């Protein structure tokens, strides 16, 4: 059932005919032309590379206003959630639509502990991956493998949804930590029932037989906040992939695995890794922030200033404001300075004062500071996108459930504008004496 309302009709004049298109409006005033019957009535399709002007669904999960710098989950501002909630509370909010009561939260936490272990046979998979295997490759493969060890429940009750959500959230964290241990050549650390979600993850990452690791409350709180920042972000690339795969009625594990692969791309979840690599190269080459700004403005220079600009936000990314604050707190708490943070802050100051960046709305995005925080926590650079995936998981699950339960759900099947050769025949082609196969020229 449609949640938007029709507020007007737009007219499309085409080949001497007029067609009416309904104008829909969402709860925050967003308007959209309803073109669901465009091809049926006009014989035409819309052309929108990147699907940047097309609303592919109605959703009541996340609201983004890029012009005003607003991000809300289920009506709550991202700043409000990061200040007052834990990551598991936000995960519950995204999946169920409301924040949990203390009793609901305790029950959900117990499920997290109950389902935090991996089937022991899955440990064999880790031993078979090469030492240089990227954690994102392991993460994607292990998630889709979960379906063979933990057949999906029929999600027809709140209890079943909670079990499935807890299973994925908890086991993804365990898989991520195990993949890190594999990469480091260290023994695997099992989850503990006496630790909360982020404490457990940090302990599985950094505890060793010769290191009596104890999760730091300040770092644990910062990690909760960072995961919340990534929990959902409307119809981004990976979320769209999750919904697309889910539209075929593929199970939740397969859909999430596909989303992880999409997130892996350097233009999506891999961007925070590229920010760190850029800042490290600055130090290595002895470059200045002023030089980087000038190079970024030079069209003839292939250099790209990572961490600035966003497809949606035309002002300061609200997540970046929170991420910057978290970054300063973490590094200050670690009682050390980070030359990369100093460069990052100078880059931001110079960019914000430069007309080139102002005119193009090139503000720091969330990737600009999150990598610096993870780096200060001791999380290696090849794990940055894994951290993004852990944070984004509740949003993916919520989006998958919303689409599955939507009565208007149809398998995603985009159209195209064909620009290949017109009709031709093999006989006509082969009878031309001058014919030469493109592959044999």
N, C-alpha and C positions, 0 to 999 in steps of 0.2 A: 504494500500500500504506500502510495506517495506521501511524503511528509511535507513537501513544499506546497505552495499554493499558487494558483494561476492568478496573476494580477493584471494582465493586459494581453494584447495580441499584436504581434509585429507583422508587417506585410512584406512579402518577398515578390518582387516583380521580375518575371523571367519569361522571355519569348512571348511577350504580349499577354501573359497570364499573371494573375495575382494569387498568391498562396498566403494563408495565415499561419503564423507560428506562435504557439502559446509562449508567454513570458512567465517564467516561474520565479518565485522568490523564497529564499530560505529564512530561517529564524533570525539571522544576523544581517538581513538586508541584501545578501548576495543574489544577483539576478542571472538568469540563464535562459537562452533561447532553446525551447524544446524541439529538437530536430529528429525525434524518434521516427516520424513518418515522412521525413524528407525524401528518401529514395522512393518510397511507395507512391508518393504523390507527384514528385517532380522527375523521377528517374535519375537524380543526381545524388552524389555523396558529398560530404564536407571534406576539405583537404586541410589537414592540421598536423604537419610533421612534429613529432615529439609530444603530441596530444597536450599542448600547453594552453589551448583555449577551449578545451572540451571537458565538460563535467561528465565523468563516466559512471557516477553513481550518486545516490543521496546517502548521507551518513550523519549520524548524530554523535560521533565519537570525538572528533578533533576539529577545531575551528582555527584557521590561519588567516590573518589579514596582513598581507605583506607590505601594504602602503603605510599602515599604522604601527607595524611591529607588534602584532598581537598573536599569541599562541595560547590556546585553551584546550584542556582535556575535559570533556563532559561539562563545560561551562566554567571550569576553574583555571585561572591564570597560571602559567607555568611558574612564575615567580612565587606565587602563593603555595603551590604544591611542593616546590623544592625547599621552601622554608619550613613547612609544617608537617610534611609527610615522609614516610619511608618509601623505598622503592616498591616493596610488596603492597603497601596500601594503594599506591598509584596503579600498580598492576591489577589489583582487585577492582579499582575504580574503572579502568579501561574495559575490563572484561564484563563486569556486571552493571556498570552504569552508575554506581553509587559507592561512596567510601564505606569501608566496613566498620561495623560496630566492634567494640573490644572483643566480644565473644566470637564474632565472625572472623576477626583477624587472628585470634588464637587458634581457631579451628583450621584456618588456612595455613598458618605457620606450622601446625602439626603435620598437615599433609605435605608441606614442603620437606620436612625432615623425613617423613615416611618414604617419600619417593626420590630422595636425593642420591641413592645408590644406583650404580649401573649393574646390570646383569654381569656376573663374573666372566661369562664367555665373551663379553664385549671387550674385555681387557686384551684378548688375543689380537684384536684389530690394531690396537695401538702399537704392538710389537712388530707388526708387519709393515707399517708405514716407514719410508726412508727417513733418516734423521733430519734431512733438510725439508721435509714436507711442511708446507705452509699451514698454520693452524686453521685458517678458513676452509681449506680443502678438507681437513680432517673433520671440522665441525659440520660441514654440509653432509659429508658421507655418513657420519655417525648419527646425525639426526634422522636421515631417511632410513637408516638401519634400525632405529628404535621401533619402527612399525613391525618388524619381524619378531622382536622380543616382547613388545608390549602392544598387542593388537588394540586398535583404537576402540574406545567405548562409544556406544550410541549416545550422543550428547543431547539427551532429551530431558535431563533434570539438572538442577543446580549442583547437586552432589557430583554427578558425572562430569560436568563442566569443570568444577573445582579440581577433581582428580586429574583430569587431562591437562589442565593449565599448570597445576602444581608439578606434575610429572615432567612436562616440557621445561618449565622455568628452572626447576631444580636440577634436572639432569643436564641441561645445556650448560649450566654453570660448572657442573662436575666434568663434563666432556672438555670444556675450555681449559680447566685447570690440569686435567690429565694430559691434554695435548701440549701444554707448556712444559710439564714435567718430562714428557717424551723428548721434546726439543732440547731440554737442558741435560738430559741423561741422568735425571734424578729419580728416586723411587716415588711411586704414586702415593699421594696422601688422601685418605678417605675422608668424607664429610663427617662432621660431629654433630650430635643431637643437641649439645649444649650451646651451640653458636648460632647466631642469627644469619640471615641470608648473605649479606656482604662480608661479615666476619668469617663465615665458613669459606667463602671463595678466597679471601686473602690468605687464610690459613692453608688451604689446599695448594695455593700457589707458592707460598714462601716457607712453609715449615719443612725442615729436613731433619734427619736423625741426629744431626750435630748442631741444630739451630732450634732452640726452644722458642719458636715464634709466638708472639702474643699480639693479636690484632689491635692496632692503635685506634682509639675512639674517634680521633679527629680525622684520620684517613678513612675509617669506616663510614663516617658521616659524609665526607666528601664523595666517596664512591657511590653512596646512595643518591646523592644529588646529581652526579654525572649520569647515572643510569636513568634517572627520571627525565633529564633533559633530552634523552634519546628515545624515550618510551613510545612516542608516536609522532607523526608529522604529516597527517593528511594523506593524500594520494601520491606519495613519492614513488620513485622507481621500484624499490624493493617491495613496498606495500602493494603497488599495482601488480607486480609479478605474483605475489601471494594470492591476491584476489583473482587474477587471471587463471592461475593454475587451479585454484579452488573452484572456479566457475565450471570446470569440467567434472566436478565431483571427485577430484583427487583428494586423498585423505589429508589430514592436517599436517602430518609429518612430511609428506612429499611437498606440500605447499610451502612450509617453513624452510625446508631444505633449498627450494628454488629461490626463496627470498634471500637466504644467506648468500647464494651465488651472485645474485644481483647486487647485494650490498658490497660485495668484494671489490667491485669496480672502483678505480681511482677517482672517478667523477662523482662517486656516491660515498659509501662508508670509508673508502680508502683515502679520503682527502686529508684526514688529520695526520696520517702517516706521512703524506707528502709535505705537509707544513713543517714537520720536524726535520725531514730530510733537507728541505730548503734552508731552514735556519742553521742546520749543522754545516751545510755547504758554505754558508755565509762566513762562519767562523773559520772554516778550513781555508777558504780563499782570501780571508782578510778583507772582505768587502764591508762597506758601510751601509746603513739604512738609507741614507740619501741616494746612494748609487742604485740600490734596488728599486727605489721609487722611480727614478729616472728611467731605468731599464724597463720597468713595467709599462711606462707611458710610451716607449719607443716601439712603434708598430713593426719596425724592421728587426727588432731584437726578439728572438724566440723565447726569451725568458718569460716565465709566468709567475706572478705573485700569488701563491696559494693561500687560501684562508680568507680571501676578500671577495665580496659579492655573493649573491644567491639568486637562484632562479625565481624565487617567490618574494623574498624580502627586498623592498626598495628603501629601507631604512635600517637601523641597527637591529640585527637579529636578537630578539629578546633572550634567546638561549645563550648567546655570546656574552651578554652582560653578566648573567649568572656564572657562566664558565670562567670569565675573567676573575671574578671575585673568588671563586673556588680555587683557582690556580694560585693566586697570591697567598691565600690562607694556607694551602698545602705546602708551598715552597717555604713560606715563613715558618711554619711549624717544624719543617725538617731542619731548621736552623742552618740554612745554607743559601747561597745565592746561585742563580742559574743564568749564565750568560745568554742562553737562548731566550729567557723571559725578558731580559733587558733589551735584546734586539727586537723582540716581538712588540714590546711596549713603544719603543721608539718608532718602529714601522707604523704602528697604529696612529701615533701622534702626528707623524709627518703626512700620512695618507689623509687623515681627517682634516688637515689644514690645507690640503692641496685641491685646487679647483678641478683638476682632472678627475679625481676620485669623487668629489662632491657632485659634479654634474652627472656622473654615471651611477650614482648611488652605490658606490663600491665601499661597503662597510665590512668590518670583520664579521665572519660568520662563526657558527658554533665550533667548527673544526680548528679555528685559529688558536684556541686556548686549551681545549680538552686534551690534546696530545701532550702538552707541557705538563698537565696535572698527572696523567698516567705515567709519564717519564719520571716525574718526581717520586711517584709511588713505587718505582722499581719495575713497572710493567714494561716489557720489551716492545719495541716498535712494531714487530710483526704480530703482536697481540692487540694492537689498537682497534682494528676493525672487528675483532672478536668481541671486544668490550662493547662496541657499538651494537653488535648483534644481540648480546645479552640484554642490553637496555631496550632494544627495539622489539624484542620477542612479545611482550604483552600487547603491544599495538598490533602486531601482525595477527596474533590470535584473535583479538577483538574484531579486527577487520574481516578476518576469515569467517568468524561466527556471524557477523552482521550480514555478510553476503549470503551465507548459507541459509539464513532464516528469512531472507527477503523474498516475498512472494513474486516479485518482478525479476528475480535473478534469471539471467540467461547466460549461456556460455559466451565468453568474450570472443568476438569474431570481427576484427576490424576489416574495413574495405581498403582499396588502394586505387591509385590512378596509374594505369598501365602505360608504360612508355617504351616497351620493347618493339620488335619488328611486327609489321602487319602480317596478315596471313600469307603463307608461302607453302610450296610443296617440295618434297624431297626430289621428285623427278625433275622439276624445273631447275632446281639448284644444281643437281649433278650433271645436267645436260649442257650447262654453260661451260664452254671450253676454257674460259679464263678463271673458273672457280678455283679458289685456293682455301683450304681449311684454315680458319683463324689460328688454330694451334700449331700449324706447320709453316707459317710464314717465316 
